[in-house]
Amino acid sequence: MRRSLRRLRTARGSDARPILFRRVAAAPEIRLGLRALLVLLLIGAVFAVFLIDRGGLQDNVDGHVSVADVLYFTMITITTVGYGDIIPVSDQARLIDAFFVTPVRVFVWFIFLGTTYELIIQRLVEEWRMAQLQNDLAGHVVICGYGHSGSVAAGELVQRGWERDRIVVIDSDVVAVQRAADKGYIGLHGNASSEELLRVAGVPRAASVIVCVGRDDTTVLVVLTLRELSRDVRLIAEVTEPENIKLVRAGGANAVVAPARFGGYLLADAVGSDSTVEFVTGALSFHGRFQLHERGVRPDEIGRRARDLTGSLVLEMRRGNRRLAAWSDPTLVVEADDRLLVIDSDEVLEG
């Protein structure tokens, strides 16, 4: 994992932005306020300890250590200035300075040097979190491209029951990746055609990969790279030009979607129909009254006629390599290994 991340960072050159994006727990103003509050609490803790043990301090100016002197000594000690006018003289005071104040001093400076803190710690945290992801991610969905299509697909997956942290988004636009992370998805910033980045995304263990990068030539390259990484993962690709469907299929995509062609079909049908567009878009969406989807056979459906299934209108059955028009054949009986293309509803369909 560390080698993969190093190669990705080297390929990106001077771009120091992180690769992994997750949902930000708090706004920048809140994080800054929390840091300032933490600094004040640490200073207050040191002041309280010195105040309790001020008998172990010596003022070389007037011989008396007042509360103001303790506050002054706290600030110059934390900031490592040290004028020597007030010094710890007892063993207890020196041990407090060595084992309590010194770690606080170092931590406060880390907070003050926020940029350095981010550059040093962020990579270690990113590597640790990436290693955790590699251990946890399996059977997930990877979405290459978080434009309009990618964001809609991710939202629809969530509606269909996918957990947000089982969806990995890859995009070269840092704003898009951060937007995905803010939605709760795992965001990876980089080129979706990068084999290293796809490995980091866990493509060999993914259930499916959706490619919607907005350019057909890039789509072909991403599909070829994905298929080289895994022969088993299901690939769904979006193409802009319908003539590129065959090319993307030849590259290894299991399913190819051409929004322009699909939209054209609906537009043409709407010339003479008032309900087709609404029905089709509703059937494809999770929020529609009816759900068009492919599923396996339920135990109670084995041996029954396809037309008699309760709550499901079976449009087509896949039996091996054959496609059977289930609704037009009233004698067709469902077998255990069939795949059903159905329209499901909460209501019992009659007719």
Secondary structure, 3 states (H helix, E strand, C coil): CHHHHHHHHHHHCCCCCCCEECCCCCCHHHHHHHHHHHHHHHHHHHHHHHHHCHHHEEECCCCCCCHHHHHHHHHHHHCCCCCCCEEECCHHHHHHHHHHHHHHHHHHHHHHCHHHHHHHHHHHHHHHHHHHHHHHCCCCEEEECCCHHHHHHHHHHHHCCCCHHHEEEEECCHHHHHHHHHCCCEEEECCCCCHHHHHHCCHHHCCEEEECCCCHHHHHHHHHHHHHHCCCCEEEEECCCHHHHHHHHHCCCCEEECHHHHHHHHHHHHCCCCCHHHHHHHHHCCCCCCEEEEEECCHHHCCCEHHHCCCEEEEEEEECCEEECCCCCCCCECCCCCEEEEEECCCCCCC
